[in-house]
Amino acid sequence: MSNCERIGDFELEVLPSGVAVATFSRPPVNAFSLAVYEALGKLTDRIAADDAIKALVMRAPEEARAWCGGADLKDFEGITKTQREERYAFINRQLPKFHALDRPTIAAIAKPAVGIGMVLSSLFDFRVAAREAKFALPEVDFGLLSGCAGRFVALRLPEPKLREMLYTGRKYTAAELQPTGFFNYVVDADDVLPRAMALAEEVAAKDSAIMRARKHDSLKLEGDAWFEAYLAAQQGSAAMVENDASRAGVAAALHRKG
């Protein structure tokens, strides 16, 4: 028997094997609002407090249009520099906590991961993606800086391709990005969840204390310089939110979605 519970926009199912499956469902595109960041923090706390959970898989429901379609742009309408800084302060209490979760984590990405979606996927230990799933860092189109550059440098994405993504905001399929080494597996869409679950079951079957120690050691080896760069980019974005390019970019995107 498995146990299911709702934590904000996440449904958490804990299987007898110790694998937990978090389904992120916020129709239509799984956009990240402040409430979702809060729920992510609570989800992290819930998993960290449960010794029965040995690995985590995060997925989106089949009907979702995206694994994570980026930030909820409604949060940015008319936002001031001070409000943006307050938003960052809240976010920065959630993402590092998830990144530091002492269990193996696997992102099962069958749909697009855009902006914060791609950043969030980078915080997992493993990534399994559908060949045609789209990935993008479009902040430049909203007159903002992407805060993720340092994170992807830490993961050793090739600098030329990373700059191309950051400077153009274009979408790339997982198949196109596969040579960067960002993914553990790039498979057919129907194979994403089974492959992610198989990987989760494999690591969950190992000694829990050893796996937690392995995760801690991996985080130490990775270092936290990427987060310092993330904070610096946030300050740059905060300084830009009140300029015309930023406001026009957000307004245009909201008009297209409307």
C-alpha positions in Angstrom: 0.0 0.0 0.0 1.2 3.5 -0.7 0.3 6.7 1.1 -0.8 9.9 -0.7 -1.0 13.4 0.6 -1.4 16.9 -0.8 1.2 19.6 -0.1 0.1 22.7 -2.0 0.4 22.0 -5.7 2.3 18.8 -5.1 0.8 15.4 -4.5 3.2 13.1 -2.6 2.9 9.4 -2.8 5.2 7.2 -0.8 5.7 3.7 -2.1 6.6 0.6 0.1 10.0 0.6 -1.5 10.8 4.0 0.0 10.5 5.8 -3.3 8.4 9.0 -3.0 6.7 10.4 -6.1 5.9 14.1 -6.1 3.4 15.1 -8.9 3.5 18.8 -9.5 0.1 19.9 -10.8 -0.8 23.5 -11.3 -2.7 23.8 -14.5 -2.2 24.8 -17.2 1.6 25.1 -17.3 2.8 24.4 -13.8 4.0 28.0 -13.4 5.9 28.8 -10.2 4.3 31.4 -7.9 5.4 32.3 -4.4 2.8 29.8 -3.1 4.5 27.0 -5.1 7.9 28.0 -3.7 6.4 27.8 -0.2 4.9 24.4 -1.1 8.3 23.2 -2.3 9.8 24.1 1.0 7.1 22.2 2.9 7.5 19.2 0.6 11.2 19.2 1.3 10.6 19.4 5.1 8.1 16.5 4.8 10.6 14.3 3.0 13.5 15.2 5.3 11.5 14.3 8.4 10.5 10.8 7.1 13.2 8.2 7.4 11.0 5.8 5.3 11.6 8.0 2.2 14.8 6.9 0.5 14.5 8.6 -2.9 12.3 11.2 -4.6 11.0 11.3 -8.2 9.3 14.5 -9.3 6.9 14.4 -12.3 4.1 16.3 -13.9 0.7 14.7 -14.7 0.2 13.5 -18.3 -2.3 16.2 -19.1 0.1 19.0 -18.0 1.4 21.3 -20.7 4.8 21.6 -19.0 6.9 19.9 -16.3 7.4 23.5 -15.1 6.5 26.4 -17.5 8.5 29.0 -15.6 7.7 31.7 -13.1 4.1 32.9 -12.8 4.4 36.3 -14.6 1.3 37.6 -12.9 3.6 37.9 -9.9 5.7 40.5 -11.8 3.0 42.9 -13.0 3.9 46.3 -11.6 6.5 44.8 -9.3 9.0 47.3 -7.7 12.7 46.7 -7.0 11.9 46.4 -3.3 9.1 43.9 -3.9 11.4 41.9 -6.2 14.1 41.8 -3.5 11.5 40.5 -1.0 10.4 37.9 -3.4 14.0 36.7 -3.9 14.6 36.6 -0.1 11.6 34.2 0.2 12.7 32.0 -2.8 16.2 31.8 -1.4 14.9 30.1 1.7 13.3 27.4 -0.4 15.5 26.4 -3.3 18.7 25.8 -1.3 16.8 23.7 1.2 15.5 21.4 -1.6 19.0 21.3 -3.2 20.4 20.1 0.2 17.8 17.4 0.7 19.8 14.4 1.9 18.1 11.8 -0.3 18.7 11.0 -4.0 16.4 13.0 -6.2 15.3 12.3 -9.8 13.5 14.7 -12.2 11.2 12.9 -14.6 10.8 15.5 -17.3 8.4 14.5 -20.1 7.2 18.1 -20.9 8.9 21.5 -21.2 11.1 23.0 -18.4 11.4 26.7 -18.8 13.1 29.4 -16.7 12.8 28.3 -13.1 11.7 24.9 -14.5 15.1 24.3 -15.9 16.8 25.8 -12.8 14.7 23.5 -10.6 15.7 20.5 -12.7 19.3 21.3 -12.2 18.9 20.9 -8.4 18.1 17.2 -8.8 20.8 14.5 -8.6 19.5 12.9 -11.8 17.5 14.1 -14.8 15.5 11.8 -17.2 14.0 13.8 -20.1 11.9 13.1 -23.1 13.7 13.7 -26.4 11.2 16.4 -27.5 10.8 18.1 -24.2 11.8 21.8 -24.5 14.2 23.6 -22.3 14.8 27.4 -22.2 16.2 30.3 -20.1 14.0 33.1 -21.5 14.6 35.8 -18.8 16.4 38.0 -21.3 13.1 38.4 -23.2 11.6 39.9 -20.0 14.4 42.5 -19.5 15.9 40.4 -16.7 18.9 38.3 -15.9 18.6 34.6 -15.5 20.0 33.7 -12.0 21.0 30.3 -13.1 24.2 30.8 -15.0 26.4 29.9 -12.0 24.4 26.8 -11.4 24.9 25.5 -14.9 28.6 26.4 -14.8 28.8 24.2 -11.7 27.3 21.4 -13.6 29.9 22.0 -16.4 27.5 22.8 -19.2 29.6 23.9 -22.2 30.0 27.7 -21.9 29.3 28.4 -25.6 25.9 26.6 -25.5 25.0 28.1 -22.1 25.7 31.6 -23.4 23.6 30.9 -26.5 20.7 29.9 -24.3 21.1 32.9 -21.9 21.5 35.4 -24.7 18.8 34.2 -27.1 16.1 32.8 -24.7 15.4 30.2 -27.4 13.9 26.7 -26.7 16.0 23.6 -27.2 14.9 20.0 -27.1 16.5 17.6 -24.7 17.9 15.7 -27.7 19.6 18.9 -28.9 21.1 19.5 -25.4 22.0 15.8 -24.8 25.7 16.4 -25.8 26.1 18.9 -22.9 25.8 16.1 -20.4 22.9 17.8 -18.5 20.8 14.6 -18.6 21.4 11.1 -17.3 19.0 9.7 -19.9 17.1 11.1 -22.9 14.4 8.7 -23.9 11.0 8.5 -25.6 8.3 10.4 -23.6 6.5 7.1 -22.6 9.8 5.9 -21.1 10.6 8.9 -18.9 8.7 7.9 -15.8 9.6 4.2 -16.0 13.3 5.0 -16.4 13.2 7.5 -13.5 11.4 5.0 -11.3 13.8 2.3 -12.1 16.7 4.6 -11.1 14.9 5.6 -7.9 14.2 2.0 -7.0 17.9 1.1 -7.5 19.2 3.8 -5.2 16.4 3.3 -2.6 17.4 -0.3 -2.3 20.8 0.7 -1.0 21.7 1.4 2.7 19.9 4.6 3.6 22.7 5.9 5.9 25.3 5.4 3.2 23.2 7.1 0.6 22.6 10.1 2.8 26.4 10.4 3.4 27.0 10.0 -0.3 24.6 12.9 -1.0 26.3 15.1 1.6 29.7 14.4 0.1 28.5 15.1 -3.4 27.1 18.5 -2.3 30.5 19.3 -0.7 32.4 18.4 -3.8 30.0 20.5 -5.9 30.5 23.5 -3.6 28.3 26.6 -3.2 30.0 29.1 -5.4 27.1 28.7 -7.9 24.7 30.1 -5.2 26.8 33.2 -4.7 26.6 33.8 -8.5 22.8 33.2 -8.3 22.4 35.9 -5.6 24.5 38.4 -7.6 22.3 37.8 -10.7 19.2 38.3 -8.6 20.5 41.7 -7.5 21.1 42.6 -11.2 17.5 41.5 -12.0 16.0 43.4 -9.1 17.7 46.6 -10.4 16.0 46.1 -13.8 12.4 45.3 -12.9 11.3 48.9 -13.0 12.8 49.6 -16.4 10.7 49.8 -19.6 12.1 46.7 -21.3 11.3 44.6 -18.3 7.7 45.9 -17.9 7.1 45.6 -21.7 8.4 42.0 -21.8 6.2 40.9 -18.9 3.2 42.7 -20.4 3.7 41.1 -23.8 4.1 37.6 -22.4 0.9 38.0 -20.3 -1.0 39.3 -23.4 0.1 36.3 -25.5 -1.1 33.9 -22.7 -4.3 35.9 -22.3 
